[in-house]
Amino acid sequence: MQERKLIELTGKQTQLIIEVGEFAEILHWGNKVSGDLDRCRSALYRPVPQGRLDKDVSVTLSPELGRGLFSSPGLEGHRNGQDWAPVFVLKNIEQSDHKLSLESEDPQAGLCLSTEIQLDEYDVVKTRHTVTNTKSGQYQINRFANTLPLPAKAKELMTFYGRWVKEFQTQRQPLLHGGYQQENRRGRTSHEHYPALVAGSQNFSEIVGDVWGFHFAWSGNHRLRADVKADGRRYMQAEVIYLPGEVVLEEGESLTTPWLYASYSDRGLNGMSQQFHAHVRNSVISPDFTSKVRPVHLNTWEGIYFDHDPEYIMSMATQAAELGVERFIIDDGWFKARDDDTAALGDWFLDETKYPNGLEPVIAHVNRLGMEFGLWFEPEMINKDSDLYRAHPDWLLAVDGYEQPTGRNQYVIDLQNNDAFDYLYERLSHFLGQYNIAYIKWDMNREIVQPGHEGRASGVRQTERFYDLVDKLRTQFPHVSIESCASGGGRIDYEILKRTDRFWPSDNNDALERQHIQRGMSYFFPPEVMGSHIGSGHCHCSRRRHSIEFRGLTALFGHMGIELDPVKEDVTEKENFARYVALHKSIRPLLHSGTNWRIPTDDEAHQVQAVVSEDQSEAVVLVAQLAMPTNSLSGHLRIPGLNDQATYRVSVLDKPSFYEKIVNTQPSWTASGCEVSGSWCREVGIVLPVLDPETAMLIKLERIN
């Protein structure tokens, strides 16, 4: 047996202690500990129960059936039925301040395993594996997972579920015996099974409890699982789902897993989220966009749909600029013969019937008004009723002999077909090179069925070629901002965020639904990457109606925009749009750089979120009344994250129009303000007013000493 030693990786508050010998095992992942680690190690030697194997078996970074770990292996594969239970032995270790690289091999199976694990200054762990076939003969990979351990006190899970127009919903469940597994086979990240979960101590909350959050950075099919072994040990796995025969390694070829991101906090879900947000801001989003002000959008989709008239669109732009909009986007319907969603996808040529003078006059008009111009594309998709399909029916991502069901009347283009890939790159490059386009709304409105290339399953390669297409465009046009949209929130993860700078969380602009959707997204993403638009008074998805105050304040805490036709709105409504755009701009620097807090409430009918500046000099708090108050009084609002010793002036920035009329008397501080200390805000709080259901108010705190 090789000599064992302990290696530390440290972040700001957390620590990984990894023992390496024949293999690597994480002994501790949590808050930093002190003492002589080698002497402390003896405290963790496990007993060996009777009725089992005669030696202790570790849960390694890549669990192995060949070592007698009767759990989900890290690698499953075979070489024509052989070499199916490899046992890797650690051969080389390289360590830097925040990173550990491990090289292991099994010469009998003809495989090498490389493992990377990092713990950065924001307390976020990244890990991935690479397997290499080192001997003759093909090696077929069936499964290849990232694995991280969980302590026995992780007894509860928070997982994500959803659907179109209802993304990022959360649920709780115990993690006591057996385990949990979710699978996504829809060909994109999916609305249904966002690739993340949280494990924690029992009854962990936003403010208290030990939590371990996990995010799998992959935009295609995936599997997440959390398991409890019969001996009580726990672990989490994340992996790409490989379709049958999809991944076969020739001698010398390698396969690398996507990154698994994880973070531990003893400060509940808020602490976890704040660490992920800091990592995203500093290590995921492209530096080209981290320092750029995120312009307020107006997107034409819910305003005009496919009804494009350049003169009318320019009048929309004129009125958008008057509202304070900074980026104007033409959505679907601008290209050749695209009059509805049944035809023309793939024919990326301007519709000269709709735009007889080209796009230049529209773009010039938008730019003269001081706004950036953006354009919608859906490059990966094709309609059979299109010139492209009639010329190239073989460009479909499909299996010959089968007729796939359509999704939104469309099919998927095989990006592994080099001619198809080059065509799409040329068409996108044409528009980005010819016109002053600052932004692309990149859509993907269809799930992938039978992803076949030349008869073989190829879901993984399709996702990788999508990355390649975006990467190639970003290299040529680094100034162009790209939004990832997939019928709303169907493709949202850290890997695509490296290539884009904005997500469209949902096609649903209903402010009540958005309160839940945006909260679910906030667990792993900061607000500046979350597109959040004020829709029309009559929501197109839910048919509900909400006041402009509720719609405006809900859209405030993200990358703000407007999704409607300003020409058709009355003067009062437009004045209100302008008011909320101006309000957003006034606090945008704080919203897009501060520390986010999801605040527990005394009444479940409330939902409260806050952003506190890094220097704790100011904060804004959004109090949303989602339903009727449970009691006649609404309890106290307690605000964490402020400087305990400082005094803050509390005032109201915005409130419902009928605020004074729904009770005899509202709290006096909402009219004249009050002054309280940071510790008072955290421990005692301020009395909440009574609000009508589906309304909100915005509170400002400013340090005065």
C-alpha positions, 0 to 999 in steps of 0.5 A, a space after each residue: 500500500 502506498 504511503 498516505 498523506 493529507 492535502 489541504 485546499 482552502 477558501 475564504 471560510 471553508 476547507 477540503 482535507 483530502 487523503 491521498 495514497 492508492 486513491 484520494 478520499 475527501 475526509 473533511 469538507 466544511 469550515 476550516 479546522 485547526 490542529 496537526 492534521 496528521 495527528 487528528 487523522 486517527 480520529 476518523 478511522 472507521 470501524 469494520 462491521 461484521 457480516 461485510 467485507 473484512 476491510 474498510 472501503 473508502 468513498 473515493 472521488 471516483 467510486 469503484 466496484 472493483 474495490 468493493 464499494 457497493 454503490 454507484 460507480 464513477 465509471 462504467 464501461 467495457 472493452 468488448 465485454 472486458 475491463 469493466 471493473 477497473 481499479 485505479 491506483 494513484 501515480 502522480 499528484 500536483 498541487 497549487 494554492 487552490 487546485 489539486 490534480 491527480 493522475 491514476 491508472 489501471 494498466 490491466 484495464 488500459 485506462 488512465 484517470 485524471 482528476 481535477 479539484 479546486 476550491 477558490 477564494 469564494 468557497 466554490 469547489 470545481 471538479 471533473 475527471 478525464 479518462 483515457 484509453 491507453 491500450 488497443 481496442 475500443 473502450 465503450 463508456 456507459 457512465 462517467 460521473 463526478 462524485 463528492 461526499 456528503 456528511 451524515 448530517 446531510 439529511 434533507 434535500 432541496 431539489 428543482 422541478 418545473 415546466 414551460 412558464 413555471 420554471 425553477 420551482 423547489 421542493 424538499 424531501 428527506 435524505 435518510 435511506 436509499 436516495 434521490 435521482 433525477 434525469 433529463 433526456 430532453 437534449 437541453 438543460 430543460 425546464 423540468 429538471 434544472 441540473 442543481 440540488 442542495 443537501 443540508 442539515 435537517 430543516 436548513 433554511 435561508 439563514 441557518 443550517 449547514 448546506 452543500 449546493 451542487 450545480 452541474 455545468 452541462 447544457 444537455 442530458 444529465 443525471 443527478 443523484 444523492 445516495 445514502 449507503 447502508 452504513 449511513 455514508 452519503 455522496 452526490 453524483 452528477 453526470 452526462 447521460 450517454 445514449 447507447 453506443 454514444 461514447 467509444 474511445 479509440 486507443 489514445 482518445 480521452 473523455 472529460 466530464 463537465 465541471 461539477 460546481 459545489 459550495 458549502 456554507 454554515 449560514 444557510 441557503 443565503 450563504 451558499 448563494 452568495 458564494 456562488 454569486 461571487 464565483 459567477 461574477 468573477 470566474 464564469 461571466 466573460 470579462 467583456 461583460 462583467 464591467 458593462 452596464 446592463 442596458 434596459 431592454 424592449 423586446 418586440 415579441 409580445 408587442 407585435 409577434 410576427 406582424 412586422 412593419 418597419 415604420 411601425 417598429 420604428 415608432 415603437 423604438 421612438 416611444 421605447 427611447 422616451 421610456 428610457 429603454 437602452 436596447 431595442 430587440 426585434 424578435 421572431 418574424 423578420 426573416 424570409 417567409 416567416 409569417 407564423 411558426 410553421 415555416 421558414 426556420 433555417 432561411 436566415 435571409 431578410 424578408 424583403 417583402 416586410 423590409 423592402 429597404 433592408 434593416 439599415 433604416 430601422 437600426 439607424 433609427 434605433 441607434 440615433 435614439 441612443 439605443 443598441 439594436 438586437 435581433 432574434 435567431 434560432 440557429 439550431 432549428 429548421 422547419 420542413 417548410 423551408 428552402 433550407 430543408 428542401 435543399 438539404 433534408 439530410 441536415 436533420 438531426 434524426 435517425 433514418 426510417 423514423 418520423 420524429 414528432 415536431 416541437 413548435 412545428 420544427 426539427 433540429 439541425 445536425 450541427 455535426 454535419 460540417 456543411 450545416 455548421 458552416 452554413 449557420 456560422 456564415 449566416 450569423 456572421 453575415 448579419 453580425 458583420 453587416 449590421 450594427 447588432 449589439 445583441 442576439 437573443 439566441 432561442 431554442 424552442 424544441 426538445 431533442 428527440 432521437 439525436 442521431 448523426 449518421 445513424 449513431 446516437 450523438 446527443 453529447 456531440 450535438 451539445 458540444 457543437 452548439 458550444 463550438 458555434 457560439 465560441 466561434 461567433 464570440 471569437 469573431 464578434 466579442 462585443 456582441 452580447 448573447 442571451 440564452 433563451 430556450 422557450 424561456 428557461 430551458 437552457 440555463 447553466 454555468 457552461 452556457 453562461 461562459 459564452 453568454 451574459 444573460 438568461 431568459 428565465 421564463 416566457 411567463 411575464 406574470 409578476 406573481 409567477 415571476 416572484 417564484 421563478 426568479 427566487 428559484 433561479 437566485 439560488 445559483 445566479 446573481 440578478 444581473 444575468 436574469 432577464 426580467 421584463 415588465 409585461 402588459 397588464 394582461 399577461 399573455 401566458 396566464 391571462 391574469 392582470 396585475 397592477 403596474 406597481 407589482 409588475 414594475 417592482 417584480 421586474 426591478 430585481 434582474 436585468 430589466 426590460 419591457 415586453 410589449 408594444 408601447 405604441 398601444 399603451 395609454 399615457 398613464 401606463 407609459 408614464 409608469 413604465 418610464 418611472 420604473 425604468 428610471 427607478 431601476 437605473 437609479 439602483 442598478 449599480 447596487 442590484 448588479 453588484 451587491 450581496 443578495 439576501 432572501 429574507 425569511 418572513 413571519 407570514 408565508 404570504 410574504 416573499 422578501 428579498 434584499 440587496 446590500 451594497 458591499 460596503 454596507 452603506 445602502 440596501 434595497 428591500 422588496 416586500 412582495 405580498 403574494 396572497 392575502 395576509 394570514 393574520 390581520 397584522 403582518 409581523 416584522 421585517 428583519 433585514 440581515 447583512 447590514 453593519 451592526 454598529 451603523 445607523 440607517 435611514 429607512 424610507 419607502 421608494 415605491 408602494 401600491 397606489 391604494 396603499 393608504 386606503 386599505 387600512 385605517 392607519 399604516 405604520 408611521 415609518 412608511 410615511 416619515 421614515 425612521 432611523 435604526 441600527 444595523 443590529 436592530 434591523 437584524 434582530 428586532 426589525 420594523 413593523 410591516 404594513 398591511 398590503 393587498 394580495 399581489 402587490 409589493 413595496 420597495 424600501 431603501 436603507 441608507 447609512 447615515 453615520 
